[in-house]
């Protein structure tokens, strides 16, 4: 016979009361109101945010962009700050990890192949000198704990290598740094040949 099918939206709309909490709902308020008929209320952060946005960098193509990313990672790594780099695909995360390793940097890769170790890799991403390359979906919603001496040197740096179709996913990646009043910074890299 025919299997019954239901969308996630339809399922949620069958509940009399609906609520949730996320750090990235503000930019999706219109969508949440339209689909789920729920208002979005902004709650102030527990501690004042200290996350710094650095100027975007636009490159002609992917390889020029990855070369620029490698140079920046090297600079930040030399200071001892941990770096988390977000990519849009497993292929790109592997290319970038290979380039960083060729420059003598030790890299942890976090993607769909590393799901069992995801929590462990993300938990260690805030350690001094740690470099983590992740697909944008990996590690979201996880608190990256900084070592005390990392706070003193500026916290974690997040590098976004490509914009996602949904701004929320970019914001989830950016949200790995500067948590709970910790210092941190992030930069968006763009290539003229990016999918978006």
Secondary structure by P-SEA (a helix, b strand, c coil): cccccccaaaaaaacccccccccccccaaaaaaacccbbbbbbcccccccccccbbbbcccaaaaaaaaaaaaaaaaaabbbbbbbbccaaaaaaaaaaaaaabbbbbbbccccccaaaaaaaaccccbbbbbbcccccccccccccaaaaaaccbbbbbccccccaaaaaaaaaccccccccccbbbbbbccccc
